[in-house]
Every structure is written in structure tokens, then in C-alpha cells.
Amino acid sequence: MLNVSIKHVGTVHKDLPLDTTKPGSAFKQTVYERTGIPVDRMKVMVKGGVLKDDSDWAKIAPKDGHTFVVVGTAGELPKPPAEPVVFMEDMDEKDLADALHMPVGLTNLGNTCYMNSTVQVLKAIPELQTALKSYTAPTPSTSLGTSLSSNVNAALTTALGSTFTGMSQTTEPFAPLRFLQVLRQANPQFGEVTRPNPAGMGGGGYAQQDADECWSQIITSLSNGGLSAGGDAGGWTDKYMAAEMETTLKCIAAPDEPPTTSKDRIFKLQCNISNSTNYMHTGIKESLDQEITKKSPTLDQDAPYQQTSRLSRIPQNLTVQMVRFYWKRDISKKSKIMRKVKFPFELDLLADGIVTDELKAKLAPVNGRLREIERDRMERRKVRKRTRIAKEASEKGKEKEADGDVVMGDHAAGSSSEAPAPSEGGEAKKEILPGELEEESVIRKREAEELLALVHPDLKNDVGANVSGMYELIALVTHKGASADSGHYIGWVKAENSDEKSDKEEWYKFDDDKVSLVDQDKISSLDGGGQDSTAYILLYRCETLILETYVKTANGFCFHPRCGYHLRWEFIGTFSTLRECRSKKLD
């Protein structure tokens, strides 16, 4: 063991131990501990050049008291963590689930994939999770029939909230036993069993069910179970899931007969699939514009009518059902339409002509400005990416220049002044940023305030309504197989992208208790054309940018639909990820 010294930027550090039986990397670590110079940025000058990790000390032949010259920029010395380090093996199930941020699957309790996939998709709605946390079952009615129905709906609503809570507090697959039990009470159809095979080979278990019927039953129970929309009057489903359909009937055989108009509440749009349907918006339009037969009061007989339906109110969460199953009379069984039907990741109801002219006029200002903002954001993202790449290249160039000064002496120093790399890096930076960009959070807050000012007063007062007409796909249920009475259902939910530098879109695949991540290209392939997984129920959500705006409340705070919490107004529009948004929650 030798005691040596090092000289760095005019300062001499004495009495450093040097063990010549250990590699050069060990001595570099000792130098780092004394000076704070990171090993990867450190140059220790020795006889014959620079000390390497595998240098032979016998050839260098240092002596006791020898002084080494060290070149490199010292970084900040490591500090102890602000909070004590907790190892994963010391965490309980709840803390571990919070740390991993990985959703859990649901145990298949006997052909319950239809229910599991539906629950996973519903869990993707943050407002629903928030409403269920504060849900209290209403007092039962004194009427016996009404009381039984209300109790079951309230019990199913409570069970769904308990299921969501249980899923968030574990890292193991969750078994929704209570929810399944109440679901079968609410609708005995889900408790049907298959006939035992006469030969004794299988049968007798619970039958496969339709995920769309399960979805409808849950939404109905939430509506009838008294789930409220926070402090706002009215039911949660009516505000956040229900659309209003305006239907006009015009008699074709009697043109002088006045048309009739009616309005109905609906919880999903249907996409009819015919031999000519290739795109989802085409199938939706076919379901909205139909020719029907009904009795004409003018002709006093059955006559053809043109039925035209348009949406006069659209919710933040819009459900679209692909009508893939139909009753085949010759075999007395439901059959599946295999046709490939493309669905969009971004849905604009204004462009597709699905809303009424009156609603379109209210949505148009925000819709147009939102498209402009999205283009601006995409351009800023490209600029910042190019700037980051140029900066990294410039820093690497400077590091190489510094390495040249150490190894090659005066020659390298002279050549570095003529080297074009730094100047090229500087010129590239000027080309990318002719004017320095503001902080993204500042720009986004200004955009959110600008969008809010454009919202029509009627829409601003309609809590839970979509104010732009634009949606993005956040979840879907697929069916695999050729029959509605068999096959397999899988849930798919868009993952929150917490990395601003990455444009990669990933989705969670919920195959009962198995959860995995897939690329968005996989979702694009779920458009049908065979017996593989095919999109059946699609959940669209109000464009994320719109959800960065807020709804003011009387106490000065704002309800932020993106995360489902109440926030101070100054936080709105400053979040880049859902996780960051939730960290500012106040309730």
C-alpha cells in the first residue's frame, strides 16, 4: 500500500491510499471520493499516457509520495436521500402497488371473461372511480318491488367501488367474487349454466355471456343506484356517459305530413355492419339514418318513414358498440359478423356529421382552435427534440475536445480552436431556435385558458359534456371466436405515457389475470377479418387537451376531469402526465 498525492486545478490532495494489487478503476474510485470528479469524466495522467481501468501498475511503477495529475470537472458530491430508502421486500401490498404503478388482472371465476374485460375498461374512467369513492347507498323505498330493485342496483354500485379499491391495493390478481354475486342477482341471465353433456364429457358450468349486455347492466345499475356526480345535481351516468339523441321522422309516402321530432337518452352509439361497411363512422351513420315502417295518421295505414337521428348532447365518455352479433333464424343461434371494420384512435363527431346543426355551431370554436393547438404542440415537440439532440451532440463534442487536450497536449489545444464541431453545434442550435421557446407549462396554461374562453355558455354549464366534439380512444373490449355463446373476451386500456421524450404509445392487455403491455400497432390490428380478437365495445374519451381545462366550483377550487380531483386553479394546464396531476390533489 502506497500513500500518494493528486493535483487537480492547482489543488494538491495528499495521503491517498494506492493499492497496486488492485486495478486502476479502484484508484479512480478513491480519487472520485476525494474530489467528486465522476469516474467517466476523469483522466489520471501517468507515465506513458492516461490511467486505464486495466493498466498494469508494475509498468507504471509509482513510488510512495508520487503526485498524479488529474483532469476533469468535479460534479456535486452525492447527497443522502431526502427520505429513507424503503426496499420492495419491506413494503406491504398497498405500498408495493403504488410503487409499481402496474394494474392488476381479475381472476376468471368460470367463464367470466366478459365481466372482467368490462370492469377493466370501466376502471379507465377517472370520474367513475372518484364518484364511487364517495358513494353512499340511498335509503331503500317503502315499496316492496321498488325496494328490491333499488337495493340490488345500489349493491352492484357498491360492489364495483369495492372491486376498484381492492384492485388498487394489491399486486396479485383480484377475485371479484362479491361483484359477480351481485351482478347475477341484478340479472339472473348471468347465472345461466350450460347443459351437462349426456356422455359426461364437460358441461354443467356457467355459460359464456355477452360483454355488451354486462356493460349495459352495469351502466343501468349505476344510473338507478343513485350514483351522483359529486356536488352537482343529477346522476353521474346522465352527466358523464349519456348522450341525447334527437330523432326526426318524415313520411315518405305523404310529403305533406308534418315531421315529428323526439329526444331520447342513450348510453352508446351503435355501428351497424353491412356488406359495404369498412369504417366505423360509416356504420354509425347507417344506424342513424334508416328507413322504417310505421302507421301514418295521414294515410291511416302503414307507410315508409325516413328516420334521421343526430346527437344533440355528447358526454365526456362515449361508448361505441360494434354490432357484430345477430340472430340467425335457420340455426336459432347468434352468429358473428367477421368483417374488417377500421376504427379511429381519434374521433371527431363534427367532421363525421353525427351531431345536430345547433350543437355543431356550439362546438365549432373550440374544435377548430383545438386542432390548431394540437398542430402547434406537435411542432414544439419536434423543435424541443431537435434542440435536445443538438445539445447532447454539442456536449459530446466538448468532452472529446477536452480529451484531446489531455492526450495530445499543445497540438490538440491548437487544433481545437480550428475544429468546426463546436461552431457547427452552435449554428445548428440557432437554426432550431431562432427565438427561445417558453416553458411548456406556461404555454399549456395559456392554451387551456384560451380554450375555456371559447366554450359556449350552455356547454360550460353542462357538467360532464364534451365541449369540442373530439374524442380519443382509451379502452376497448374485444371478442375472440365465431359465436356469441363461446369465445373469449379481453380488455385493452391505454397506458399513461409518463415520458415526455417518448412518442411511443402503449396499451395494457387484460386477459383475465394476465396483464401485459403491447404497442399501439397491436390495437390497430383488432379491427376484425377473422376469428382472432375483434373490437366489440370501444370507449372514447374527451380529447386530453380539453380535460386540462377545468370547471370552477363555488369554493374557489376547480374540478379537474382528467384526474377526477379538485385542484387549485393555478395548477390547471401545467401537468404533463396524469400521475403528476394526481400528485396535486386536494381532496
Buried (B, 14 or more C-beta within 10 A) or exposed (E): EBEBEBBBEEEEBEEBEBEEEEBBEEBBEBBBEBBBBEEEBBBBBBEEEBBEEEBEBEEBEBEEEBEBEBBBEBEEEEEEEEEEEEEEEEBEEEEBBEEEEEBBBBBBBEBBBBBBBBBBBBBBBBBBBBBBEEBEBBEBEEEEEEEEBBBBBBBBBBBBBBBBEBBBBBBEBBBBEBBBBBBBBBBEBBBEEBEEEEEEEEEEEBBBBBBBBBBBBBBBBBBBBBBBBBEBEEBBBBBBBBBBBBBBBBBEEBEEBEEEEEEEEBBBBBBBBEEEBEBBBBBBBBBBEEEEEEEBEEEEEEBEBBBBBBBBBBBBBBBBBBBBBEEEEEEEEBBBBBBEBBBBBEBBBBEBBBBBEEBBEBBBBBBEBBBEBBEEBEEBBEEBBBBEEBBEBBEEBBEEBBBBBBBEEEEBEEEBEEBEBBEBBEEBBEEBBEEEEEEBEEBBBEBBBBBBEBBBEEBBEBBBBBBBBBBBBBBBBBBBBEBBEEBBBBBBBBBEBEEEEEEEEBBBBBBBBEBEEBEBEBBEEBBBEEBEBBBBBBBBBBBEBBBBBBBEEEEEBBBBBBBBBBBEBEBBBBBBEBEEBBEBBEE
